[in-house]
């Protein structure tokens, strides 16, 4: 280890402790010795340590019990037990319970140094592996948040800071900006990642059913309740609950949610028994929640409970620098999924993406790219393959007149119609039309000549 390893030695023989301290200090370790299990536990709880060495026979508590308690406090702690001639069987039991090794009395310097060195090295490697795994999980989690614009860098920095905590988070942003992805990333980077993230949309479920979905119900709680069912809070116990469109929740249900956030308790419908849960809540909304509060549609006290940390996602039109990155991501994703050899975008197509208003944000861009790949006939996406969806996605904001092609039209005829319509749109300017179509002017001249012939 870069620092000196901390070793806690528990043995009721003063001479043994003194000898072991001298031997291990010469090897560069920091050793603290105590003579009872009680003192050992108190010191371990207060200061921790890299390695515990304990005698199996102590005056107040046996070494097996001390081992179990140490492992409860820190499962990764390595333990070496000291055993006398008559306690070999107990030493074997200690190994089954997680001890790394045992050494016999009287202490042999070589055996002691060897056992400690190997245990400390194992601890060092385990710590290093955990650190690398955490870094990898963080990188993988952040990959879902694509963008290097100033605003997205700030969002990712904030998420890294808050993810390891248990604070409630309110994610705000227009529809399609990726609020659910933010919830996924926060959960993935949190200490709760081994437990589930449970999601529910407060706008997608009828008001009469939302309460039973959140809190569950007992048999006979209402007509049709043939059996009991756990709610989302129970299913998320130990993990994260994502409440999408939280502002759509009724005031009556808001009051019940507030209670759960305050003390972690609730009752299923039809029950009088409190259920205790440990859940982190991440909520999201696309509306102006302050206006909802002023109009008495949303409880102010609930807002402060949910909004301990606020993550606001910028609309795509405010981070145009991220559009090429997002487009490339969707290109690779859907080309692989559709098993199509599409791996590039024509410059005109990319220009088209950069000038589009994207009122539907990242979701609209994803849909446009998915369609373009589906209809692509070559290895490059041309601008005309993007125009129809982008024009229809935002009424009144199309980039130009649409070309209607009936089902059953051959590819050659469709191409001819598109070229002719584009030339008309560009008033016969072939260079401009070629750029808009995402093809070279030479290709356009060649195809135009075929039409004339």
Secondary structure per residue as TSV (DSSP state, phi and psi in degrees):
chain	resnum	aa	ss	phi	psi
A	1	X	-	360.0	149.3
A	2	X	-	-63.0	-39.5
A	3	X	S	-95.4	167.9
A	4	X	-	-75.4	132.7
A	5	X	-	-67.3	140.8
A	6	X	E	-94.7	123.5
A	7	X	E	-120.0	131.5
A	8	X	E	-106.7	122.6
A	9	X	E	-110.8	125.7
A	10	X	E	-120.4	110.9
A	11	X	-	-158.0	141.2
A	12	X	S	-85.5	0.1
A	13	X	-	-96.4	110.9
A	14	X	H	-59.8	-40.9
A	15	X	H	-63.9	-40.6
A	16	X	H	-64.2	-43.7
A	17	X	H	-61.6	-43.6
A	18	X	H	-63.1	-43.3
A	19	X	H	-66.7	-44.6
A	20	X	H	-65.0	-38.9
A	21	X	H	-60.5	-44.7
A	22	X	H	-64.4	-45.1
A	23	X	H	-61.3	-47.5
A	24	X	H	-76.1	-30.6
A	25	X	H	-64.0	-38.2
A	26	X	H	-64.4	-25.6
A	27	X	T	-86.4	-0.5
A	28	X	T	96.3	9.0
A	29	X	-	-92.1	154.3
A	30	X	E	-100.8	119.3
A	31	X	E	-117.6	133.7
A	32	X	E	-121.9	126.5
A	33	X	E	-117.2	143.5
A	34	X	E	-135.2	164.9
A	35	X	S	-107.8	-5.6
A	36	X	S	-133.0	156.0
A	37	X	H	-64.0	-37.0
A	38	X	H	-60.6	-47.2
A	39	X	H	-66.9	-35.2
A	40	X	H	-63.9	-44.9
A	41	X	H	-64.3	-41.6
A	42	X	H	-61.7	-43.1
A	43	X	H	-69.4	-39.2
A	44	X	H	-67.5	-41.2
A	45	X	H	-63.9	-36.0
A	46	X	H	-81.4	-37.6
A	47	X	H	-120.6	-15.7
A	48	X	-	69.6	-151.8
A	49	X	-	155.6	164.2
A	50	X	S	-92.4	-26.6
A	51	X	E	-150.1	137.8
A	52	X	E	-114.7	127.2
A	53	X	E	-115.6	121.8
A	54	X	E	-137.4	142.4
A	55	X	E	-72.2	149.8
A	56	X	S	-78.3	-25.3
A	57	X	-	-112.7	106.4
A	58	X	-	-120.5	156.3
A	59	X	S	-66.6	-29.1
A	60	X	S	-111.6	-20.9
A	61	X	S	-160.7	139.8
A	62	X	-	-76.2	159.2
A	63	X	H	-62.8	-28.8
A	64	X	H	-62.0	-45.4
A	65	X	H	-64.8	-39.0
A	66	X	H	-64.5	-41.0
A	67	X	H	-58.8	-48.9
A	68	X	H	-59.3	-44.3
A	69	X	H	-67.1	-40.3
A	70	X	H	-62.9	-40.0
A	71	X	H	-68.5	-31.5
A	72	X	H	-67.0	-41.1
A	73	X	H	-71.4	-38.1
A	74	X	-	-147.2	94.7
A	75	X	T	-57.2	-24.1
A	76	X	T	-88.3	-2.8
A	77	X	-	-65.0	137.9
A	78	X	E	-92.7	141.3
A	79	X	E	-129.4	132.9
A	80	X	E	-116.1	129.9
A	81	X	E	-103.7	145.7
A	82	X	E	-103.4	127.9
A	83	X	E	-128.4	144.0
A	84	X	-	-89.5	-177.5
A	85	X	G	-58.8	-36.6
A	86	X	G	-94.2	9.2
A	87	X	G	-122.9	26.4
A	88	X	H	-61.6	-40.8
A	89	X	H	-61.0	-39.1
A	90	X	H	-66.8	-34.4
A	91	X	H	-64.6	-39.9
A	92	X	H	-64.5	-39.5
A	93	X	H	-62.4	-40.6
A	94	X	H	-61.5	-37.7
A	95	X	H	-63.9	-39.2
A	96	X	H	-64.4	-29.8
A	97	X	T	-88.0	1.7
A	98	X	T	118.2	1.2
A	99	X	-	-65.4	144.7
A	100	X	-	-77.7	-39.9
A	101	X	E	-161.9	170.3
A	102	X	E	-135.6	151.3
A	103	X	E	-127.8	147.2
A	104	X	E	-98.3	152.7
A	105	X	S	-84.6	150.6
A	106	X	S	-68.5	151.5
A	107	X	-	-63.0	133.3
A	108	X	-	-106.4	127.0
A	109	X	H	-55.9	-46.9
A	110	X	H	-62.8	-45.1
A	111	X	H	-63.5	-40.3
A	112	X	H	-64.9	-49.3
A	113	X	H	-63.5	-41.1
A	114	X	H	-64.1	-46.4
A	115	X	H	-63.6	-43.7
A	116	X	H	-66.6	-42.7
A	117	X	H	-60.2	-45.1
A	118	X	H	-68.1	-39.4
A	119	X	H	-66.7	-42.2
A	120	X	H	-66.3	-38.9
A	121	X	H	-64.9	-40.1
A	122	X	H	-62.3	-41.6
A	123	X	H	-62.5	-42.2
A	124	X	H	-62.8	-45.1
A	125	X	H	-64.8	-40.5
A	126	X	H	-63.2	-43.0
A	127	X	H	-63.3	-41.2
A	128	X	H	-65.9	-41.4
A	129	X	H	-63.5	-41.1
A	130	X	H	-62.7	-42.7
A	131	X	H	-62.5	-44.5
A	132	X	H	-65.5	-39.3
A	133	X	H	-63.5	-41.3
A	134	X	H	-64.5	-40.6
A	135	X	H	-64.5	-41.1
A	136	X	H	-66.0	-41.7
A	137	X	H	-62.7	-38.7
A	138	X	H	-64.7	-44.3
A	139	X	H	-63.2	-44.5
A	140	X	H	-64.6	-39.2
A	141	X	H	-63.7	-43.1
A	142	X	H	-72.3	-20.8
A	143	X	H	-58.8	-27.8
A	144	X	T	-69.3	-24.5
A	145	X	S	-96.3	90.9
A	146	X	-	-85.8	131.0
A	147	X	-	145.9	137.6
A	148	X	-	-116.8	11.9
A	149	X	S	-66.3	160.1
A	150	X	H	-56.6	-41.6
A	151	X	H	-67.4	-39.2
A	152	X	H	-74.4	-33.1
A	153	X	H	-61.7	-40.7
A	154	X	H	-65.2	-40.1
A	155	X	H	-62.5	-46.0
A	156	X	H	-65.4	-36.3
A	157	X	H	-64.2	-43.7
A	158	X	H	-63.2	-42.4
A	159	X	H	-62.4	-41.5
A	160	X	H	-59.9	-36.4
A	161	X	H	-72.0	-39.8
A	162	X	H	-93.0	-21.6
A	163	X	H	-56.6	-44.1
A	164	X	T	-70.2	-13.6
A	165	X	S	-86.6	-179.9
A	166	X	-	-113.0	16.1
A	167	X	-	-67.9	150.4
A	168	X	-	-72.2	144.7
A	169	X	E	-128.2	133.4
A	170	X	E	-109.4	121.0
A	171	X	E	-102.7	124.2
A	172	X	E	-120.5	151.5
A	173	X	-	160.3	161.0
A	174	X	-	-63.8	161.8
A	175	X	T	-59.1	135.3
A	176	X	T	89.6	3.6
A	177	X	S	-85.5	-13.9
A	178	X	-	107.0	33.7
A	179	X	H	-65.0	-38.5
A	180	X	H	-66.5	-35.4
A	181	X	H	-63.3	-39.5
A	182	X	H	-60.2	-42.7
A	183	X	H	-61.0	-43.1
A	184	X	H	-60.8	-43.4
A	185	X	H	-67.2	-43.9
A	186	X	H	-58.7	-44.9
A	187	X	H	-64.2	-42.8
A	188	X	H	-63.5	-31.3
A	189	X	T	-94.3	1.2
A	190	X	S	-92.7	172.8
A	191	X	T	-73.1	-8.1
A	192	X	T	-95.6	6.2
A	193	X	T	-62.1	-21.8
A	194	X	T	-77.4	-12.9
A	195	X	S	-104.9	167.7
A	196	X	-	-74.6	154.8
A	197	X	E	-107.0	121.5
A	198	X	E	-108.8	133.5
A	199	X	E	-120.4	145.5
A	200	X	E	-151.0	137.4
A	201	X	E	-98.5	119.0
A	202	X	T	-71.2	-15.1
A	203	X	T	-92.8	-21.5
A	204	X	T	-88.3	-12.6
A	205	X	S	-112.6	131.7
A	206	X	-	-54.2	146.3
A	207	X	H	-53.2	-37.6
A	208	X	H	-69.8	-21.9
A	209	X	H	-101.2	-19.2
A	210	X	H	-61.6	-40.5
A	211	X	H	-62.1	-43.9
A	212	X	H	-69.1	-30.6
A	213	X	H	-68.4	-38.1
A	214	X	H	-75.7	-44.9
A	215	X	H	-108.9	-7.4
A	216	X	-	78.8	179.0
A	217	X	B	-154.4	161.4
A	218	X	-	-100.2	161.4
A	219	X	T	-57.7	131.6
A	220	X	T	82.7	5.8
A	221	X	S	-64.6	-29.3
A	222	X	S	-157.7	168.4
A	223	X	T	-59.6	125.2
A	224	X	T	99.0	-7.9
A	225	X	-	-83.7	81.0
A	226	X	-	-75.4	-19.3
A	227	X	S	-149.4	175.9
A	228	X	-	-84.9	155.2
A	229	X	B	-148.0	130.3
A	230	X	-	-73.2	149.1
A	231	X	-	-93.0	-178.0
A	232	X	H	-63.1	-34.5
A	233	X	H	-63.0	-42.8
A	234	X	H	-65.6	-41.4
A	235	X	H	-65.9	-26.4
A	236	X	T	-93.6	4.3
A	237	X	T	-54.4	125.9
A	238	X	T	88.0	-10.3
A	239	X	S	-122.2	-138.5
A	240	X	E	-127.4	140.4
A	241	X	E	-113.6	123.6
A	242	X	E	-104.1	115.7
A	243	X	E	-104.3	99.5
A	244	X	E	-83.5	148.8
A	245	X	T	51.6	52.0
A	246	X	G	-62.2	-29.0
A	247	X	G	-70.0	-10.2
A	248	X	G	-85.2	-3.0
A	249	X	S	-74.7	140.0
A	250	X	-	-69.6	155.0
A	251	X	H	-57.2	-36.8
A	252	X	H	-63.9	-41.6
A	253	X	H	-74.0	-30.6
A	254	X	H	-60.2	-38.4
A	255	X	H	-64.1	-40.9
A	256	X	H	-68.3	-38.2
A	257	X	H	-64.3	-39.2
A	258	X	H	-59.0	-40.0
A	259	X	H	-64.0	-42.0
A	260	X	H	-63.2	-40.5
A	261	X	H	-67.4	-29.2
A	262	X	H	-77.3	-44.6
A	263	X	H	-129.0	2.2
A	264	X	S	72.4	18.4
A	265	X	E	-122.6	149.9
A	266	X	E	-159.9	172.8
A	267	X	E	-125.3	140.0
A	268	X	-	-65.6	155.6
A	269	X	B	-61.5	132.5
A	270	X	T	84.3	9.3
A	271	X	-	-125.4	155.8
A	272	X	-	-113.2	4.8
A	273	X	-	-93.9	128.3
A	274	X	E	-73.5	140.1
A	275	X	E	-114.9	128.1
A	276	X	E	-98.1	131.4
A	277	X	-	-133.5	157.2
A	278	X	-	-118.1	98.0
A	279	X	-	-133.0	135.4
A	280	X	E	-93.2	133.2
A	281	X	E	-107.8	125.8
A	282	X	E	-117.2	126.0
A	283	X	E	-121.1	164.2
A	284	X	E	-147.4	152.0
A	285	X	E	-157.0	150.7
A	286	X	S	-107.3	-3.2
A	287	X	S	-93.8	168.8
A	288	X	-	-76.8	98.6
A	289	X	H	-71.0	-26.5
A	290	X	H	-66.6	-36.6
A	291	X	H	-66.2	-39.9
A	292	X	H	-61.8	-35.7
A	293	X	H	-68.6	-44.1
A	294	X	H	-64.8	-29.3
A	295	X	T	-89.9	9.0
A	296	X	T	63.5	24.0
A	297	X	S	-92.4	-12.9
A	298	X	S	-140.6	134.8
A	299	X	-	-70.0	131.7
A	300	X	H	-68.0	-38.4
A	301	X	H	-66.6	-34.9
A	302	X	H	-68.4	-38.7
A	303	X	H	-57.5	-43.9
A	304	X	H	-68.4	-29.8
A	305	X	H	-69.9	-39.9
A	306	X	H	-79.3	-30.3
A	307	X	-	-100.3	43.8
A	308	X	S	-62.6	-43.2
A	309	X	E	-128.1	135.3
A	310	X	E	-110.4	128.4
A	311	X	E	-114.8	114.7
A	312	X	E	-108.3	122.1
A	313	X	-	-91.4	130.5
A	314	X	-	-75.6	147.8
A	315	X	-	-67.6	156.8
A	316	X	G	-62.8	-32.2
A	317	X	G	-65.7	-17.5
A	318	X	G	-96.2	1.6
A	319	X	-	-139.0	60.0
A	320	X	G	-61.3	-27.5
A	321	X	G	-60.7	-21.9
A	322	X	G	-86.6	-11.7
A	323	X	H	-60.2	-46.6
A	324	X	H	-60.1	-37.8
A	325	X	H	-64.9	-44.8
A	326	X	H	-65.4	-43.3
A	327	X	H	-61.6	-42.1
A	328	X	H	-65.3	-39.2
A	329	X	H	-61.5	-47.6
A	330	X	H	-68.5	-32.7
A	331	X	H	-60.6	-49.7
A	332	X	H	-66.4	-40.7
A	333	X	H	-62.6	-51.4
A	334	X	H	-83.5	-26.8
A	335	X	H	-64.7	-40.4
A	336	X	H	-68.4	-41.1
A	337	X	H	-67.0	-36.8
A	338	X	H	-90.3	-2.8
A	339	X	T	56.4	48.4
A	340	X	-	-115.8	143.4
A	341	X	-	-87.5	63.4
A	342	X	-	-113.5	119.5
A	343	X	-	-137.9	10.9
A	344	X	E	-151.0	164.8
A	345	X	E	-124.9	137.0
A	346	X	-	-65.7	147.6
A	347	X	H	-54.0	-38.5
A	348	X	H	-65.3	-35.1
A	349	X	H	-66.5	-41.7
A	350	X	H	-66.6	-39.5
A	351	X	H	-59.4	-38.3
A	352	X	H	-63.9	-40.8
A	353	X	H	-64.0	-39.7
A	354	X	H	-71.7	-24.0
A	355	X	H	-99.1	-8.3
A	356	X	S	-74.0	143.7
A	357	X	-	-73.1	-22.6
A	358	X	-	51.4	57.5
A	359	X	T	-64.8	-23.3
A	360	X	T	-92.2	5.0
A	361	X	H	60.5	-147.3
A	362	X	H	-62.6	-34.6
A	363	X	H	-62.2	-40.3
A	364	X	H	-66.4	-41.4
A	365	X	H	-62.2	-41.7
A	366	X	H	-62.3	-43.8
A	367	X	H	-63.7	-39.7
A	368	X	H	-64.3	-43.0
A	369	X	H	-67.5	-39.5
A	370	X	H	-61.7	-43.7
A	371	X	H	-67.6	-41.9
A	372	X	H	-60.6	-39.9
A	373	X	H	-68.7	-38.4
A	374	X	H	-62.0	-36.4
A	375	X	H	-98.2	-4.0
A	376	X	-	-63.9	137.4
A	377	X	-	-107.5	-10.8
A	378	X	S	-124.8	-159.4
A	379	X	S	-94.1	1.8
A	380	X	E	-129.4	137.9
A	381	X	E	-83.3	123.9
A	382	X	-	-97.0	159.2
A	383	X	T	-62.7	-35.5
A	384	X	H	-64.5	-19.7
A	385	X	H	-78.0	-17.1
A	386	X	H	-94.6	-29.5
A	387	X	H	-55.6	-49.0
A	388	X	H	-57.2	-47.4
A	389	X	H	-68.1	-43.5
A	390	X	H	-65.7	-33.0
A	391	X	H	-69.3	-41.9
A	392	X	H	-80.4	-20.0
A	393	X	H	-72.3	-27.2
A	394	X	S	-132.7	85.6
A	395	X	T	-53.4	138.0
A	396	X	T	83.5	-3.2
A	397	X	-	-127.2	28.7
A	398	X	-	-70.7	155.3
A	399	X	S	-84.1	-6.5
A	400	X	S	169.8	174.5
A	401	X	-	-65.1	145.6
A	402	X	-	-84.7	156.0
A	403	X	-	-109.9	120.5
A	404	X	-	-92.1	123.7
A	405	X	-	-123.0	112.7
A	406	X	-	-62.5	150.4
A	407	X	T	-62.7	135.5
A	408	X	T	102.4	-9.5
A	409	X	-	-67.1	135.7
A	410	X	-	-69.3	158.2
A	411	X	H	-60.6	-37.9
A	412	X	H	-64.7	-44.0
A	413	X	H	-68.2	-38.2
A	414	X	H	-63.0	-42.5
A	415	X	H	-62.4	-41.7
A	416	X	H	-62.5	-43.0
A	417	X	H	-63.1	-43.0
A	418	X	H	-65.5	-43.5
A	419	X	H	-63.2	-45.5
A	420	X	H	-63.1	-44.8
A	421	X	H	-65.3	-38.4
A	422	X	H	-67.8	-40.7
A	423	X	H	-62.7	-41.3
A	424	X	H	-62.6	-42.2
A	425	X	H	-62.7	-32.5
A	426	X	T	-95.6	13.2
A	427	X	T	55.6	38.4
A	428	X	T	81.2	1.9
A	429	X	-	-76.6	102.6
A	430	X	H	-67.1	-35.6
A	431	X	H	-64.2	-43.6
A	432	X	H	-67.9	-40.8
A	433	X	H	-64.6	-41.5
A	434	X	H	-61.2	-42.0
A	435	X	H	-63.7	-42.9
A	436	X	H	-65.6	-34.9
A	437	X	H	-80.2	-13.4
A	438	X	T	77.4	27.5
A	439	X	S	-128.1	164.8
A	440	X	-	-74.5	155.0
A	441	X	H	-63.5	-32.3
A	442	X	H	-62.0	-43.6
A	443	X	H	-62.9	-40.8
A	444	X	H	-64.7	-44.5
A	445	X	H	-58.9	-41.5
A	446	X	H	-64.9	-44.8
A	447	X	H	-71.0	-34.6
A	448	X	H	-67.4	-36.3
A	449	X	H	-64.7	-37.5
A	450	X	H	-62.3	-40.2
A	451	X	H	-65.2	-40.4
A	452	X	H	-66.4	-34.6
A	453	X	-	-73.1	360.0
